[in-house]
Amino acid sequence: MQKKWDVIVIGGGTAGVIAAIQSSLAGAHTLLVEKTGLLGGTITTAGIDFPGLFHAWKRQVIAGIGWELVQNCAAECGIPLPNPKMQDPNAHPLHHIQINRALYSAICDEALLKAGTTIQLHAMVASVEQRGGVWKTTLCTKSGLSVIESRVVIDASGDANAATLAGCATITPPEVQPGTLVCHATGYDPATIDYEALRVAFEAEVGQGRLKQSDIGWNLNRFDPKWVRKCGENSSHVIGINAGSSEGKTSMELEARASLLRLYRFLRRQPGLENLHLDYVAPECGVRETVTIVGKATVTVEDYVSGRLWDDAVCYSFYPIDLHMSSGKGLDCRPLAEGVVPTIPRGAMLPVGTTNLIVAGRCISSDRAANSALRAQASCMAMGQAAGAMAALTALSGTEVEQLALQDIRSTLRQHGAIVPEAGIPLVEIAAGSPVMMGHGLDI
């Protein structure tokens, strides 16, 4: 492997893929490092193949490279894009875009290679250290340890792995949001199930300790057969495990599969479910929360729900407060007030005490409620593109990330189709019957 790079991106998931493409397109020699064999992260490895939200209040708020990849994947599959002008703005599930997870990963491969990014799969970070303005990153590969250098590091691991190894301060909440193992079941008709009989049988098993209430749904207050009604999908909770470390991730994966197995065995014994079949189970359990960095700015829930326009805003974010819980009804979902579109500041992506280390994705500096919203996929894509632009500008100019002129960052992002928050520049409403934004220059 080559030893010197302009930019290294750690994590080939929702944010990391976009960051690497943007960095490469802006002229930086970029390496993308991913621990698995599959790019796409939450969309592919965790099976949440319905990314959002790109639109708010009948306006497009996130575009650019991530949006292009999603559009291209939908087009390959012949899947129509939802028209945000015709959908209820408060019904956020209607604005997610269903795509094919396998094709999305292949499209990511194609876009990265065309942009000139070098991809290193099956590699994890062992150490990150800055010496004399250069970042030295040790990778653990299948053939041993490899030390590489870069001007800038982007941590898109989702768990602040690189930032933590670099000595950056992080915050671990006393309770993290539950994970979910996404799957899809067939072989039965949810409309024909006797749910009262199912409840009696299920609660008897819970009483005997053979099942958990969270195996079948999010609500712990009552029997809520979400899993059966939705044929699996994003319907169970894995409670009480922080998957930020290898030990924690192992515990979550084992518990997630144990939960699925005991539920499967139980359901197959129930009337109408004898032929239940698991068509798909995600390779990894989906993780909603682990840690956040201590950044040079912090997005609070007050900032988020008020739609604060930060002076150093680099992208928009749009999603309701979506805090999954390990008790009660299992979900605290609070839609934003009409017209509110939050923004993400550069400072929240920069850990305190470092230079030229950028964090993109769910572990940016934010409180739990704000984080539960800005962790959504489209927002992570927008953060990834902002990180890639900043990294390339820093690597090529020698100016530290925090000192980059905002107009240069925003100009680079606009050149590649991003929508950038800026005082005095309003969002444009989508005309009735018109298609959503298309064609921002990612020609793949």
Secondary structure, DSSP 8 states (H G I E B T S, - for coil): --SEEEEEEE--SHHHHHHHHHHHHTT--EEEE-SSS-S-TTTTTS--------EETTEE---HHHHHHHHHHHHHHT-----TTTS-TT-GGGG-----HHHHHHHHHHHHHHHT-EEE-S-EEEEEEEETTEEEEEEEETTEEEEEEEEEEEE-SSS-HHHHHTT--EE--SS---BB--EEEESS-GGG--HHHHHHHHHHHHHTTSS-GGGT-S-SSS---HHHHTTEES---B-S--TTSHHHHHHHHHHHHHHHHHHHHHHTTSTT-TT-EEEEE-SS-B---S-EE-BSS-B-HHHHHHT---TTEEEE----EEEE-SSTTSEEEE---TT---EEEGGGGSBTT-SSEEE-STTSSB-HHHHHHHTSHHHHHHHHHHHHHHHHHHHHH---GGGS-HHHHHHHHHHTT-----TT----B--TT-------S---
